[in-house]
Amino acid sequence: MSAAPFAARLARAHEAMSITGVDALLLSLGADLPWLSGYVAMPLERLTMLVVPAAGSSEQATLVVPALEAPRVTPVPEVFSIRPWGEMEDPVEIVVSLVRRCTGKAPALAISDRAWATFLLQLERALLDATWRTASTVTAPLRAIKDAAEVEALAKAATAADRVAAALLGGEIALVQRTEREVSAELSRRLLEEGNEKVNFAIVGSGPNSASPHHEPTERVIQPREPVVCDFGGTLDGYCSDITRTVFTGEPSRELAKIYGVVAKAQAAGVIAAQVGELCSGVDGAARRVIDEAGFGEYFVHRTGHGIGLEEHEDPYMVAGNSTPLTAGNAFSVEPGIYVPDRYGVRIEDIVVATMRGPRPLNLADHALTVVEA
């Protein structure tokens, strides 16, 4: 991207820092750093940290990065300068020096939620007068509202996942007499062939394993006439996809077909409810009511959805008790499910973006009950 989106994000971060009383952001591992700088830090024992002073400081944001990693950084001089550090230097001392230059006494600092604890502890010992909070108190509400470029990146990732889902629904991916791991590996391979830089997950739960929402694929051989829950996603151009489709290896029982219909209706209700201004809890409630009224409420054991962007799971969360209203640009999953322990499960999931024109589903793969004989 050009410097303009990062400069706009920095301006938003400065405004949020002013509102929350944060004197400096210290961004390390996690998605906050690439969101603001475009650089993804490797999760190494060497410290990488972007020091972001509050608005009005005479100091510019500075990316403290191991010298051997500096060639990986794409400079954005309008947003930050780069301070490579050598093997004989102490990067914590460099960060402390930058903090002291851009803040006063007793600074209020916000550090990445996923920063290594060892660096936080060292910084705390060196900055005894500082108060600390997680950077997400500043960045999470900002990152939850996707700009146009981010929405289109998510749409591109979703379209790639849709093509894999279409192959599954169309019977191109053999299921019966293959193991869950084999099917998971094929889903992963197809995601990579669609241009994803990496596969984030490829859940395949068959038969009784479909009742485990985050089932780890096993050597279980998929049998005829059972449900297969496939939940998969990757990262494409830095942004994540996440889709779930449940297929059947033969005509399902009347009970299972009914459950599928209930989940499909609940998923549609959750999408329809995802209007700008609706509470996140309202989206969860809309999907959950359908399942409750059908008598399966005890078997819907997770929230209706999670935000998505640079991370697979981020704000906002569609869950009871979350009174945050949806804002245009929020992107999240709508994925109700019914899971009857040791018997079977069904889940349907799409990524949705809240817009002023109404909810925009990014996944368009078919929702109809699909029997795959292969």
PyMOL commands that set and color helices and strands:
alter all, ss='L'
color gray80, all
select helices_A, chain A and resi 3-20+32-37+70-72+91-102+117-126+136-143+148-169+180-193+207-211+254-273+280-293+297-299
alter helices_A, ss='H'
color red, helices_A
select strands_A, chain A and resi 24-27+49-53+61-66+80-85+108-111+131-134+198-206+227-236+239-240+243-248+305-307+314-318+331-334+337-340+344-347+350-353+360-361
alter strands_A, ss='S'
color yellow, strands_A
deselect
rebuild
show_as cartoon
